[in-house]
Amino acid sequence: MSTSVRLAIDVMGGDHGPRCIIPAVARSLAKLPELQVILVGSKESLVALSHEYRLPAERVSFRYTSEQILADDSPASVLRHKRDASMRVAIELVRDGQADGCLSAGNTGALMVLSRALLGTLEGIERPAIMAALPVAGKPCYLLDLGANVDCSARQLFEFAIMGSEAVAELSGNPRPRVGLLNIGREVNKGSARVREVSELLRQCELINYVGHVEGDGLFRDEADLVVCDGFVGNVVLKASEGLAHYLQAQVRDVLAAHPLLAWLSPLLRRLLRPVLRRHDPDLYNGASLLGLRAVVVKSHGGAGERAFEAAIVQAVAASRARLAERIAERLAQSGVQSL
């Protein structure tokens, strides 16, 4: 069986587009010998940049498109219009078996709507969810949902836990990841009726290593490997965490530059601090998986630079190599979600 992974990459998505994505692809091809890519986007951009970065012809192919989904396009409109948009064509390549997974930095709502319509959801899943990692204690802590579902029922949160547990097991190599439910307290009687209901469902599920409620600070205390919440809360937590990480990095740079002695010592201090800053750099954790679909789709942050998009490629390769959608389908069947 071939060990290669073929990704369909939407080159037109994100704030920086091809000028950022193509060099990230070039570096990823150099680091990941199993990687093959189909670059989807404008012919003019792809031809010029592929020559500039000397992409290997035997591992790169192209699908030229004439349209692009913009950040302010409504998710509903993309189903009826822009049928030759790069994001849509990239998803269709996965649907048609020409690619193992899709990666895009484009409009999140459009990506979710197109993925559901073109790929379909796994049996028993009401809504797909978005899962990504936060840098915690030198290793990732996964969080879902991150914005696909603002208001969730107890059943949907239970589905997220099942899907996320299997995804984390495949991506991290930990066969029994600790699963927590984000709440305003650790006590079993705390939180809304919905949270208490899903907590009881999780306690009764033998397939999940459920560790109970996790408060906001518990995310950063290594209390769980996966934390489940609705998309409104998850998106706020993710953006606040990323903002805090970038703020602290900027503060370190400002302190080193503000004092003459520290400025003189800054090369040494930067070298000493580099491992810590790297462990908590959000760019290195870029790449969110859309769980609950019948194939692998990964969303990169729209503002991702070259290094961050390269990290998203690594995430997409890992999810595709693990055949993540198939593994999640198997776990859902074992859990009896379809009968809930």
N, C-alpha and C positions, 0 to 999 in steps of 0.2 A: 504494500500500500504506500502511495506517495506521501511524503512528509511535507511537501510544499504547501504553502498557504497563499491563496490568490485573493487580494483585496481590491474591491472597487472603491476608488477614492474620488469623492466630489471635490474637484480642485477649485471650484468657483466659490465655495462657501467660506464663511468667516469674514472677519474685518480686513484681513490682509491678502486673501486669495492666493493665486498661483505663485506670486513672488515669494511668499512665505512657505507654501506647501511643497513646491517642487524641491527646494533644497533640503527640506526635512525628509522627503521621500528618498533623495539621493543618499543621505547619510544612513537612513534605515536600511536601504538595499546593501550598503557596504557592511553593516553590522549584522544583518539577519540573512544568512545565505538561503534560507528556505522561503524567503518572501518573493512573491511576484505581485505585480500591481497592474490594474487597469485604471488609467487616469482618465477621468471624465470631465470635459469642459470645453472651453473655446479653443478652436484649432490654432488661432493666431498665438495665444498665450502658451499652449502646450508645445508647439513645434519650436518656438524660439527658446523657451526655458529648458526643454529637454536637451537641446544641443549645447546650451550654455553649461549645464551641469553634467553633461555626458552620461545620461542615463543608459544603462546597458539594454540594448535592443532585444536581447533574448529573454529578458525578465520584465519588460515593460511593453504594454500595448495601450492603445488610445481609443476612446470613443468620443468623437467630436459632437458637441451640442450647440444649439443656437440660442438657448434661453437660460436664465438664471433666476432662482428663487431669492427674493430680497428679504431683508430682515423685517420689513413692515408688511409683507404679503400675509393675508389672513390664511390660516390653515385650511379653512373650507374652500377658499378660491383655488388653491393649488391642485385640488382634485379635478377641477373642471378645466383649468387653463394650464399653460406652460407644460405641455406634455413632452417637450423636448428639453426640459430643464435638467441641468447636470445632476441634481440630487435625485430626481425621479429616475433617470436613466441608470444611475449607480445602483439604486434599490432593485430595479428591474433586472439588472445583471445577476444579482443574488437570487432573485425569484426564478430566473431561467437557468440556474445552475452553472453560470459562467464565472461566478465568483463565490468564495466561501463566506465573505462578510463584506459589509459596507461601512465606510467611515466618512463622516461629514462634519464640518464646523458650521454649517448653515443654520437657518431658522429652526429652532427646536420643535415648535408646534407643527410646522410643516413636515419635519422629519418623522415625527410620531404619527401624524395622520396618514402620510404616504406609506409608511412602513406597515401600519395596520391594514390599510386598504390593499396593498400589493402583496404582502407576505402572509397576512392573517395572524391570528393569535393562537396560542396553544389551547388544547381542549381544557375547559374548566377555568380559564382565565377571563375575568371580566374586563380588566384594563391592564395594559403593560405598565411597567414602572421603570424609572431611571435610577441606576445605581452607580455610584462612584466612590472613590477612596479618599479619606482624609489622612494626612500624615500624623500618626499618634505613636509616641514612645518608640520611635525608630522603625515603625512598621505601619502598614495601612489599617485603618478601621473603616469598613464599608458602611455606607449610609444609603437608604432608599425609603421612600421615593423622594426625588429631588426636583419635582415640579410638574411632572406629567399629570398628576391627579391632586388637585387642590383639596378636595373634600372626599374622604374615603370611608367606606363602610368597614365594619369589623371583618367581614369576609374578605374584602380586598386587602386589608392589612395582613390577614392570615396568609393569603396568597403571596403577598410580597415576601413574607418571612420564609415560606417554602422555597420560592424561586431564589431569593437572595442567599439562603443557606447553601443551596447546591452550587450557585455561581461562585461564592467565596471558597467553597471546598475545592472547586476545579481550578480557580485562579491562584489560590494561595498554597495549595497542597495540604491544607489542614482538613482532614476528613470530618472533624466534628467542631466546626466553628461555633463560638459562643454567640448566641442571638439574644439581643436585648430589645426592649420596647421603650422608646423615648417617652418620658413622662415627667410630671412636675414633682414627683417624689418616688422613693423606692418602695414605700409601703404598698401592699396589695390593694388597699382600699382607696388609694389616691387616684386622681385623674377622672376623666369623663366616663360615662357609662360605656361608650364605645371602646375606650382603651381597656377598661376592666373586662369587657366581653372578649376582646381578642386575646387578652392575657390568659384568660381561662382556656381558650382554644389552644393556645401555644403550650400551656402546661400539660395538656392532655395528648399532645402530639409527640410520639416517641421518636419520630424521624429528626426532630430538631433539638439541639442542645440549648434549650431556653434557660437563660439566667435571670429573667425577671425584668423589672423596670430599671431603666438607666436615666439618670438626670443629665442635664446638659453638660455639666463638668465631667461626668463619667465617660463621655466620648474621648476625653484626653487623659483619662486615668487608666486606660487599657482594661476597662471593665467588660468589654465585648468586642468581638471581631466584626459583627454586623449589628447595626442599630436600625430599627424599623420605625417609620413615622409617616404622616401624610405629606403630600408634596409641598404644601405651603410652608410648613415648619421646616422640612428638609432643605428647601431652597434657601430659606433665611439662614439656617445653620451653616450651609455650605458657603454662601457668599460672605457671611460674617467671618468665618474661619479663614477664607482666602484673603479677605481684606486685612485681618489682623496680622497674618503672616507677612504680607507685603509691607504693612506699616512697621512691623518690628525690624524687618530687613532694612528699610529706609532709615529707621532710627539708629541702627548700628552704623550705617554708612555716615550719617550726619555726625554722630559722636566721634568717629574716627577722624573725620575731616575738620572738626571744630577746634581741637586742641593740638598745639604744635608737637608736643611730645608723642601723643597718640598717633598723629599723622606720620611722624617719623617711624613709629613702631608698627604702623598699619600693615605693611606687607607680612610681618610675622603674625600679627593678630588675625589678619584675614585668613592666613594659612591655618591657624589654630581653630578658628571659628567655622571654617568651610564645611567640615563634616556635619556640624550641628545645623547650619543654615541649609545645607543640602537635604538633610533628613526632613526638614519642615518646609521645603520649597513646593508650593502648590503646582508649579509648572511640571514637576516630575511625576505628579499624580493625575495629570490630565487624561481624559478619556472615560466617558460614562457609558455603560452598557444599557441598552434598552431591553429589559427582560420581559418575557412573556410572548415574544414574537416567535414565529416558526423558523427564523434564521438570525444570524448575528448582525446586529446594527450597533455601531458605536458612535457616540456624539462627542466631538471635541468642543472645548470652550470656544466661543465665537471670537474672542480676543486673543486666542493662542498665538504665540510667536513660533519661530522655527523649532526651538527646543521643546516647547510644550506640545506642538503637533507631533513631533517625533515620539514623545511619550504616548500619545494617543494611538499612534501606529502600533507600538509595542502592545498596548492593551488589546487592540483589535486582532492582532496576530495571536495573542494568547487565547482570546475567546474563541477564535476560529479553530485553532489547533485543538482546543478542548471539546469542540463540537458542543458548545454550551447550550444551544437550544435543545438538542437531543437529550442531553443529560438532565436539563430542567424538566422536560416532558416526562422522562422516566420517574423522576422524583415526585412529580405531581400525581402520576398514576398510583404510586405507592401510598401517597398521603390520603387518597380518597377525596381530593378537593372537588372533583366533578359531582360528588353526591351531596355536597353541602347545600 
